[in-house]
Amino acid sequence: MRKLFFITLLVVCSILFTTCKSQKPEEKSWDITIRNLNTGFVEEPHFSFLAKYNSGSKSVSELDEYTLIIDSLNIPVEATESGHDLSVSAEVLLSYGQSCAVTFSRNESVIFSGNIKIPNFAFCNYPESFNPTQQQSLSWTLSEDNQQQQIYLCATSTNIADPGQVKKYISVSSNLRSYTIPAGTIPTYGENSLGIVETNYYNTETVHLSTIIMDSRTY
């Protein structure tokens, strides 16, 4: 019986690892996100850089020296701390689909160093109107596939006395260029948003880094 238990446990762990290996690993000490700040396609898009320390210890501090270098350019950063939570942020001018070399360090000790790629921009054919009670088709074009695609849906209450918001992210194949959203995916709160999220991932032993392009339209 004991032997059967350990065999069953091994099988379950194997399944969980296979299911989660493409998702954000929870054990990473640093979670770094580079995402667009502009809505819609722009010629010179601005991006936010946000590095969050997840370890929950006091081994790092906002008083430490943090540096961010992207393609040999030293980018000014700001570190903020609240309890055990620490984040380092910056704003940088990048391009859609750009490959770049990123080095992020603390006290001259490298946290992440590698080549990353900003996702390509998805040009969506947004509908003129969007009613969540009816199914809705959405199509888009991409110059090439990114690692992950998600359909983004958001319902926001316009009633001040009864505020609320529901967000949904539907993962679809990276080579897909159209999707039909089922009726009732989000509630009818009053203001609805529809869009697409393109993502690339990079992992090291201590860092999970994601580059994100998000575009949406509000109805």
Secondary structure as GFF3:
##gff-version 3
##sequence-region A 1 219
A	DSSP	alpha_helix	2	20	.	.	.	ID=ss1
A	DSSP	beta_strand	30	36	.	.	.	ID=ss2
A	DSSP	beta_strand	46	53	.	.	.	ID=ss3
A	DSSP	beta_strand	66	70	.	.	.	ID=ss4
A	DSSP	beta_strand	73	75	.	.	.	ID=ss5
A	DSSP	beta_strand	78	82	.	.	.	ID=ss6
A	DSSP	beta_strand	85	93	.	.	.	ID=ss7
A	DSSP	beta_strand	99	106	.	.	.	ID=ss8
A	DSSP	beta_strand	109	117	.	.	.	ID=ss9
A	DSSP	beta_strand	123	125	.	.	.	ID=ss10
A	DSSP	beta_strand	136	141	.	.	.	ID=ss11
A	DSSP	beta_strand	148	157	.	.	.	ID=ss12
A	DSSP	beta_strand	165	172	.	.	.	ID=ss13
A	DSSP	beta_strand	178	181	.	.	.	ID=ss14
A	DSSP	beta_strand	190	203	.	.	.	ID=ss15
A	DSSP	beta_strand	207	218	.	.	.	ID=ss16
###
